[in-house]
């Protein structure tokens, strides 16, 4: 039996769209096609059950998004009731009967006097329209307005939580989607409440038609007027109540949904906790009721019964509070004497250092103010997106926190808990840089531009126009910080790229390129070896966004070559167009500084493998002369406005780059094999033989 029910449920879910479409069309069909009284009875009971189910669902959900289809369901339920009302009207006017359900409602409510039923019916209609439906509609309207007004602030709060590391990307997407759905729900409810009000008004009109029309029709056919009035009065009130009761239940459900607060609990749990949460309130209430019961002109028994019940509940709650307090005191005493270990506030073993974080002095707190459109949090989100587009790396959320130990205008950037950079910002000043020289003609606070170490000046806002006249580059404080942070991320990207980040990068392309991933990992290379190759590329600022080309190169060469340094060189060769394009000048030429053949031979003959990779082992005086010659050549080309790269032979490229990386970290070293054949090379200098 259970298996059969499960099978039916699965089939129902599988064909749910078809079933719902059929039901919707059938509701409209009921209006046109006459229904037998027995089928009408079943549908009326179904309508009552639907109303009860919707009411119970509204009491059981923890937030409105768990019943987000309610506005649409309200429309369907309204149409269902109207179709039943019309069908009942057809039976009443044509046959003078409308089935057992309507007769039962009419007889039970009106008794022997249908006027009583009319009064009750009108009272229920007034309560539904004026009290419940109007109130729910107004609350929906206000909630929709406030939800829409609060959306920008809530979205910024989500971005702040994302950047601070409190939530991940997936959670932020879910929260944004829920925020949009909540606004749509209240907006829909604002209009859907009108359905219920219109349904009640239509019910009144149909009821009047049933009563007047039935009496006239059957009076003309020879029935006594009083007999017709009594008979059709009962049927009319029965029909109206049979449809009005479910409508009232759904109106109450809509009121409950739009008036409840989102506290993560069902209404039942919330109201019990809040209403019976304070024992003293209940006991005072009990005392008031008992005192009223003693007043001579008031009925003693009802007040006394309710007062005793409320007092008993308050007494039991009081005893429970005492028991919990005694248990807590006993635990504290046990902790003092060493019988019980204290609860740990935080599991230290689960603590992990943040990959990247920023600490700011109290003078810079205004930069993270969420009311500002250009606040620091929004810019950090933009930085993470830019790093993904430019370098192909996934930067973890960056947490920004204040540090009272710092100077007011100071900030520091940390990688895995260690300080890697620092700087100072003035929120009420601008940083100016002279593109030509560092001889500024205006007054200000002398400093260094933190990202590139260029001489700069902090000036007041009043001197901004003067700085523009001199042709200085003017930068606002947030842009100074953002540029610095972005450069630090790029410089430390190899350290930020762990195995978990590599796995996420691979999962991002696995749907389209699963073949190359399955071939490469783990049969040819392990995930850790792929990580090392990617780190080698990032160490020289080679973008890794073309992950497919990288993986295919590793798959092609990984079986024959196990040296990760050599594998990296093969990947660089596969990425040569990506690698070279950032170094081309405005004319599309590659400006290079070549290395004298004798110097290349000297370096090649002294290469040794070390823990840090290939390195030429040369005498200190030889290295000093090499650095002097290289520095001189770079300075000469820089004065000409050039940014050349070093061009070396493939056999010494890695070793030469490792040799100069500490003294010349921003100087790129390419091999001749890494330059595409269609790229024109222009030699602008040479590192002479030493």
N, C-alpha and C positions, 0 to 999 in steps of 0.2 A: 504493500500500500504506500509506504513511504517512498519507495523507488518510483512508483507511478506518479505521485505528486511532484517529485523532483523533476521527472521527465516532462510533465505538463508545464511546470514553471519555466524550465529551460526553453521549451518551444515557444512559450508566451513571450519570453524576453527576446528570443531570436526574431520573432515576427512582430515585435512591439509596434514598430512604425505602421505596419499594415493594419494592425488591430485598432490603434488609436485613430487612424484615418477613417476606418470603417465606422467606429463609434460616433465620430464627429458628423459624418454624413448621415448616419442613421438618426441622429438627434433632429436634424433638419427634416428627415423623412417622416418622423413621428408627427410633425405638425400637419403634414398633408394626408398621410394614410390613417384611416380610422383604426383604433385599437379596441380589441375586445376588453371587457371589464376585468377579466382575470389577468390578462397580460398587464393591464394598467395597474392592478394591485401590486404585481411583482416589481414594476418599475418605480412605483411610489415608495415601496419599502427599500428598494435600491437607493433611491434619492435620500431617504432618511439615513440609511447606513453611510452613504457618502458624506453627508453633513457631519455625522458623528465622527467618522474617520478623520476628516479634515480638522475638526476641533481638537481631537486627541493628538494629531500630528503637530499642531501648533503649540500644544503644551509640552511636547516631547523633544522638539528640536532645540539645539544649543545656540544656534544663531540663525538669522533669516536666510543665509545662503544655503542652509540645509533644506530649505523649502522654497528655493528660488523660482520654481514653476508655479507658485501660488497665484500670481496675477492672471496667468493664462488659464489655469485650472478654474479660477473664479469665473471667467467668461464662459468656459464650457459648462460649468455647473449651472450658471444662470440660464443658458440656452436650454439645458436639460429640463430645468424646472418650468420654464415657459412652455416648452413643448408638451410637458405633462399637463400643465394647466389648460392648454388649448384642447388637448385630447379629452380631459375630464369635462370641459365645457361642451364639447361635441356630444358626449354620452348623456350629459345631464339634459341638454335641450332636445336631443333626439329620442332618448329612451326613458328619460325620467329616472335614471339610475346610473351610478358610476362605480359600482364595485363595493366590496366589503370594507376596504381601508377608508374610503371617504365616508361611508355610512357610519363606521366606527368612530371616526373623529367627530362627525357631526353629532351623533347620539351622546358620546361621552362628554363633550364640551357643553353642548346646548341643553342637554337633558330634555325637558319638556317645553322649554322656552327658548326659541332660537334667537330672541332679542339679547339674551345673556351671551350667546355665542358671538353675536355681532359686536357687542361691546368689548369682549375679550379679544376678538380679532383686531379691532381698531386699536386697542391698547398696545398689542404686540407690534402692529405696523408702526405706530408712533414711536415706540421704544427703539425699533430697528432703524427707522429713518433718521429721527432727530438725535437720538443718543448715540447709538453704536456706529452706524454708517457715517454720519456727519463727523463724529469724533475721529474715527479711523482715517477718514479722508483728509481731515485737517492735519493730523499727526503725520500722515504720509507726505503731504505737501511740504510741511516744515522740515521733516527729516530729509527729503530729497534736496531741498534748498541748502540745508546745512552740510549735507554730505558732499554736494558739489563744491560748496565754498571751501570745505576742509580738504578737498582732494590734493591741491598743490602742496599743502603742508604735510599731509600724510605721505605723499610720494617722496618728498624731500627726506622725511624721516626714514623711509625705506632705504633710500640711497645712503643716508648716513649710517644706518645699521650695516648695510652691505660693505661700505668702505671701512668701517671700524672693525669688521670681521665678526660681528654678532650673528650674521646670517650669510648664507652662500647665494650664488646666482640663481639657483633653482627656487630657493625659498623666496627671494625677492620677486621673481616672476609670478609665483603663486600669490604673494601678498598684493602685488599690483593688480592682478586679475581679479582677486576677491574684492579689492577696493572698487574696481570698475563695475563688477557685478552688483555690489551693494548699492551703488548709486543708481544703476539701472533698475534694481528691484523697487526702491522707494519711488523712483519716477514712474514706474509702471503701476504701482499701487495707488498713486495719486489719481490715476485715471480709472483703474480697475474698480475702485470703490464706487464709482458712479454706476457700474453695472448693478450692484446690489440695490442701490437706491432706485434705479429705474425698474428693477425687477419687482420691488415692493409696490411701486406706484402702478405698474402694469397689473399686479395681482389684485389691487383694489378695483381697478376698472373691470377686470375680468369677473371678479366676484359680483359687482353690481350688475353686469350684463347677465350673468347666470341667474341671479335672483329675479330681476325684472323680466328678462326674456322668458324664463321658465314659467313664471306666474302668468304672463300674457298668453303664451302659446297654449298652455294646458287649460287656462280659463276659457279661451276661445273654443277648445275642444270639449267643453262641458263640465270640467272639474270645478268644484266650489272654490271661490277665491281664497278663503281661509285655509282650506285643505291644501291648495296649491302653494300658498304662502308658507305654511308650516313645512310642507314636504320639501320644497325647493330652498327654503331657508336653511334647513338642516344640511341638505346636499351642498349648498353653496358655501356655508361656513366650514363644512368638513373638507371640501376641496381646497378652500383657501388656506386652512390650517395645515393640511397635509403637505402643501408646498411652502407655506410660510415658515414652519418650524425648521426644516433644513436650511432655508435661507437665513434665518436668525442664527443658527449654529455657525454657519460660514461667516456671517458678519462678525460674530464674536471672535472667531478664529483670526480674521483679518485684523481686528482691533488688538488682539493679544500679540500678533506678530510684529506690528508696527510700533507698539508701545513698549515692548520689552527691551532691556539693555543687554548688550552682548558681553556676558561675563563668563562664557565658556561652560555654563551649566544649563540644565533644563529649567523651565519655569517652576515646575513642582519642587525641585530641590532648592532653588533660590528662595522661593517664597516661604518654605518651611524653615530654612536656616535664618532668614531675616525676620520673619514674623514671630518665631518662637526661639530666637537666639539669645535673648536677655531675660533671665529668670526674674529679676527685680521688677521689670515692666509688667510681666504677667501677674505677679503677686499683688502689685498695687492695683491692677485692673480688677482682680478678684475681690480685693477689699472694697473697692468702689461699688461693685455689683451687689455684694452682700449688704453693704450699708443701705443701698437703695431698696433692697428687699425688705428692710425693716421699717420703711416709711409706710404709714397706715394706708394711704390712698393708692399705693402701687401693689401689683400682684406679687406676693411673696415667693411662691413656688418657682416660677420661671427664672426670676433674677437669682434666687438661691441656687438652683441647679446649675445654671451657667457659671455663676461665681465659684462654686465648689470645683467644677470641672477645670476652669482656668487656673484656679489656685493649685489644684493637684498637679497640673502640668508644670507650673512654675516651681513647685516644691521639688518635683523629680529632676528638673533641669538644675536646680540649685545643688542638689545632692551629687549630681553628675559632675558639676564644676568643682565641688569640693574634692571628689575622688581624684579627678585629674590633677588638681593642685597638690594633693598629698602624694600622688605618684611621682610628680616632677620633683618635689622636695626630697622624696626618698632616693630618687636617682642622683640628685646633686650630692646628697650625703654619701651615697655609695661611691661616687666619683672621688670625693674628698678622702675617703679612707682606702681608696685603691681597689675596691671590689669590681668596679665597672670602668671601662675605658670611655673617655668622653667622645662624643660624636665628632668626627672630622668635618670641619666646615667645607673642605674641598679636598678632593682626591689628588694629592700631589703627584702621584704617578701618572695621572692623565694630563698634567700640565705640559704644554708644548710652547716653545719660544716662537714668537711671531716672525714670519719670514722677513717682513719689512714693516717698520713703524716710524712715526714722526712724533717728536715731543716739542712742545712750544712753550714759551714763557707766557706769563699772564697778560702781557701787553699785546699779544697776538691772538687772544681768544676771540676778539671781534671778527677775525677772518673766517671763523667757522660758524658764524651766526646764520642759522637756516633761513632767516627772513631776507637775507641778501641773495639776489639772483646769482652773483658771482662769488658765492662762498667757496671756501677751500675744498669742501667735500665734493661739490660738483666738479671742480677742476681735477681732483684726484681721480674721479670716475673717468673723466676724459683722458687722463694720462694713461690709465690702464687700457683703454680702448686704442689709443695711439700706439702703445707698445705692441699690442697684438697685431695691428695693421702694418707697422713699420718693421718690427723685428720677428713677429710670429710667435712671441712668447706670451704665456698666460701669467699675468701678475696677480698674486693673491691679494685679497682685500687689505688695504693699508689703514691701520688704526692710527688715529690722531688723538693724543691726550696732552693735557697740560702738565707742566713740571715746574713747581714753585722754586726749585733749586736753580733753575736757569735764570739768566738775566731777562728782564721784561721783554726785550725785542729779539731774543735769541731763539733759534730752533736747531734741533739736531735730527739727523736721519740715521736710523739704526737698521742694520741687516742682521737678522737672527740674534737680536739683543745686543749687538756690538755697534758702537758709534763708527760710522764711516764718513760722515760729513757734517758740517755745521755752518751756520751763517746768521746774519742779523737782518731784520726787516723793520722798516718804519712805516706804520700803517697810514700816517698822514703826510708822507713824502713820496717823491719819485726818484728812481735811479736813472742817472744819465750817463751815457757812454759816448766818448768822442771817437768816431770811426777813424779819424786821421791821427790823433796823438792823444796824450794824456794831460796836456797843458790846458786845463779848464780856465775859462774866462769869467766864471761865476763862482760865488761862494757856496759852500755846502760841506757835508761830512764826507771826507775821503774814505774810500773803501775799495774792495775788490769785488767784481762781479763773481758770485760764488760758483757758477757752473763752469766758466772758462778762465777765471783768474785775471780778467781784464781790469785795468784801472777804471774806476767809476766814482760817482759822486751822488750822495743823497741830497736832494734839494727840496725846498718847500713848494707847495702848490702855487704860491704867488710868483715863483721864478720859472714856471713851466713855459710861459710864452717866450721869455728871454732865451731859454735853452733851445727852443724850436728855431729861433732866429739864427742861432749859431750853428744849426744843423746837427745838434747832438741827437743821439738815439735816446728816447725817453721810454722808460719801462715802469709799469705800476708794480707794487709790492707782490701781489699774488702771482703775476707773470714771472717775476724774479724767482720766487720759490718753486713754481711749477717747472720752470726750465731746469733749475738745479736738481729737483727730484727726478725728473725724467732722465737727465744725464747720469745720475747715480744709479738709476735702475738699469740703464744700458751698460754702464761700466761693471756692475755687479750681477748682470744677468746670468753668467755661468753658475754663480753661487745660488741664485734663486731657482734655477732649473733642476729640481730633484726628480727622482724616479716617478713620484706621484704625478708631477706636472707633465712628464713625458708620456705617461700612461693616458692622461686626459687628452693630450694633443693627438695621440694615436686613435683614441676612441672617437674623436671629432671627425676623423676621415675614414673610419673603419667601414661605415655603411657603403661608401662608394669604392673604396680601395682596399677591401679586405684581403684580396689575393696577395698583394705585395707584403702586407703585414703578416699574414699567416705563413708566407714563405720565409720571411726574414727572422721572425721571433717565434719560438726560441731555437729553431733548427740551425740557423747560421750565426746569429748574434743574440746575446742576451739583452734584456731591457737595459741593464746597467751599461753595457758596451755602447748601445745606441745613445744613451745619455751622455757618455764621455765624448762621443763624436760631436754631438750637438753643442756641448759645452766648449769644445775646441773651436767650433765655428763662432759661437757667440763671443768668445774671448777676443776675437779679432773683428767683432761687430759685423759678422756676416749674417744677414737675415735668414731665419729658418722657416719662413712661412710657406716656402715651396717644399713641404714635407714629402710629397710624393716623389719628387726627383731625388731627394736625399735618401729615402728608403730604397728606391730602385738602384741607386748607385751602390749602396751598402750590400744589397742582395746580389748584385752583379760581381762585386769584388770580395765579399766577405768570406767566401769559401777558400779562396786562394791566399788572401792577405789577412793576417791576424793582428798586425801592428796597427793600433788605433790611430797613430800619427799619420801613417801612410794612407789609411782608409780616409782620414779627414782630407788629405790632399786630393784624393780621387773625387770626393764629394765636392770640394772646391772647384775642381775642373768641370764637373757636371753643372755647377751653378755659376759658371763664368760670366754669363750675361747679367745675372742678378748681382754678382760680386762687383763687376766693373762699372755698372751704370751710375752708381753714386759718386764715382770719382771723375766722371767726364766733365770737361769745362763747357762753357756756353756754346762753343762751336762743335761739340760732340767729340773732341779730341781727348786723348788720355795723356796728360803731362806727367813725365816720369823722370826720376833721377836714376841713372844707371850705375852699376858697380864695375870698377875696373877689372878686367879679366884676371890680372895677377892677384888682386885682392880676393876675388871669387875662388881662385885656386888655393890661396892660403887658408881661407875659411873651410873649404871643402876637405882639405887634407887634415884638418884638426877637429873634425866633428866627433863627438862622443855622446853616447846615450847616458842620460842622467834621470833622476827621479822626476825632474821637471820637463823632460823631453830632450830632443837633440840640442846640443850646445857646443859651439866651437871653443876649444880650450886654447886661448891665446895668452901671450905675456901681457901683464898689466900695462906696460908702456905702449904696446901695440894697440890695445883696446882704447887707451886714452887718445892716441893719435886718430884712430878711426872715428871716435865720437866727435873730436874737434873738427875733422874734415866734414863729417856729416852735418854737424851743427852749422858750420859755415855755409855749406851748400843750401841748407834749408832756409837760413836767414836771407840769403841772396834771392832765392825764389819768392819768399814771402814778401820782400820789399817790392817785388814786381807784381804783386797781387795774385800769385799762383799758389795752388795747394797740390803739389805733385805727390806721387807715390813712388816708392822704391821698387825698381824692377830688377829681379834677381833670377838666376837660373833655377830650375826646379830642384836641383840637388842640394842647394844651400838655403832655399827660401825659409824653411821652418827654423833652421838653426840660426840664420841671420836675424829673423824676427824675434826669436827668444833672446838673442844677445842684446838687441837695442830696445826691447819692450819696456824696461824699467826707466831708462833715460828719455826715450821718445815714444811714450805710450800711444800718442795719436797719429803716429806715422804708419801708414799702411804699407805692407810689403807684399807685392804680387810676383808671381812667376810668369815667365813668358807664355807658358802653356795656359794660363788663366785669362789671357786676353783674346777675345774673339778675333778672327781673321779680318772682319770688316771694320774693326775699330782702328782708327788712325792713331799712331803713337808719336808723340813729340817729346824728344829728349831735351830737358831744360837744365841739366846739370849732371855731374858725375862725382861719385865718391872716389877720390884718387887712390892710387896705390901707396901704401905706407911702407 
